[in-house]
């Protein structure tokens, strides 16, 4: 079990580390979408640029800070939403649980 001091060592130290962490979380979500739906590299680059360099979210991040970091969980929301609606799977309940956890994380961030 982690103590409070050990947990604080794992936490990001400053704003740049926090931003790198959230950008990497969103990149992994976008990469998951790319792998599951077999997107080409050019369409993935377009999706990545539109998602990460959106002027609206960049201005909100610079103004409001950490309360807007739930935006970076949106690739997971869309991944589980599309997986739940368009694919006929046996695990629809499991995907709905994952979708609920993703919505909870977005709301938890602000």
C-alpha positions in Angstrom: 0.0 0.0 0.0 1.3 3.5 -0.9 1.8 6.0 1.8 0.9 9.7 1.2 4.5 10.6 0.6 5.0 7.9 -2.0 1.8 8.9 -3.7 2.9 12.5 -3.9 6.2 11.4 -5.5 4.1 9.8 -8.3 2.0 12.9 -8.9 3.1 15.4 -11.6 5.3 18.1 -10.2 4.3 21.1 -12.2 1.9 22.2 -14.9 4.1 21.0 -17.8 4.2 17.5 -16.3 0.5 17.5 -15.8 -0.1 18.7 -19.4 2.2 16.0 -20.8 0.4 13.4 -18.8 -3.0 14.4 -20.1 -1.8 14.8 -23.7 -0.4 11.3 -23.5 -3.6 10.0 -22.1 -5.6 11.6 -25.0 -3.0 10.3 -27.6 -3.4 6.8 -26.3 -7.2 7.2 -26.7 -6.8 8.5 -30.2 -4.4 5.7 -31.0 -6.9 3.2 -29.7 -9.5 4.6 -32.1 -6.9 4.4 -35.0 -6.2 0.7 -34.3 -9.8 -0.3 -33.8 -11.2 1.4 -36.9 -8.1 0.9 -39.0 -7.6 4.6 -39.9 -4.8 5.6 -42.3 -1.9 7.6 -41.0 -3.0 10.7 -42.8 -6.5 10.6 -41.2 -5.0 9.9 -37.8 -2.7 12.9 -38.1 -5.7 15.0 -39.1 -7.7 13.7 -36.1 -4.7 14.3 -33.8 -4.1 17.8 -35.0 -7.8 18.8 -34.8 -8.2 17.3 -31.3 -5.0 18.6 -29.7 -4.6 22.0 -31.3 -8.2 23.0 -31.1 -8.1 26.8 -30.3 -11.2 26.7 -28.1 -9.7 24.2 -25.7 -6.3 25.7 -25.7 -7.8 29.1 -24.7 -9.8 27.4 -22.0 -6.8 25.5 -20.7 -4.7 28.7 -20.5 -7.5 30.6 -18.7 -9.2 28.1 -16.4 -6.4 25.5 -16.0 -6.9 22.2 -14.5 -10.7 22.3 -14.4 -10.8 21.7 -18.2 -8.6 18.6 -18.3 -11.7 16.3 -18.6 -11.5 17.2 -22.3 -8.6 14.7 -22.8 -10.9 11.8 -21.8 -13.2 12.4 -24.8 -11.4 10.0 -27.2 -12.2 7.2 -24.7 -15.8 8.4 -24.5 -16.2 8.2 -28.3 -14.3 4.9 -28.5 -16.6 3.2 -26.1 -19.7 4.9 -27.5 -19.0 3.8 -31.0 -18.0 0.3 -29.8 -21.2 0.0 -27.9 -23.5 1.3 -30.7 -22.0 0.0 -34.0 -20.4 -3.3 -33.1 -22.5 -6.3 -32.2 -20.7 -7.8 -29.3 -21.5 -10.0 -26.3 -19.8 -7.4 -24.0 -22.2 -4.5 -24.5 -22.7 -4.3 -20.7 -19.0 -4.2 -20.2 -18.7 -1.4 -22.7 -21.5 0.5 -21.1 -19.6 0.2 -17.8 -16.5 1.6 -19.4 -18.5 4.4 -20.9 -19.9 5.3 -17.5 -16.4 5.3 -16.0 -15.2 7.6 -18.7 -18.1 10.0 -18.1 -17.3 9.8 -14.4 -13.7 10.7 -15.1 -14.7 13.6 -17.3 -17.0 15.0 -14.6 -14.5 14.3 -11.9 -11.9 16.5 -13.7 -14.3 19.5 -13.8 
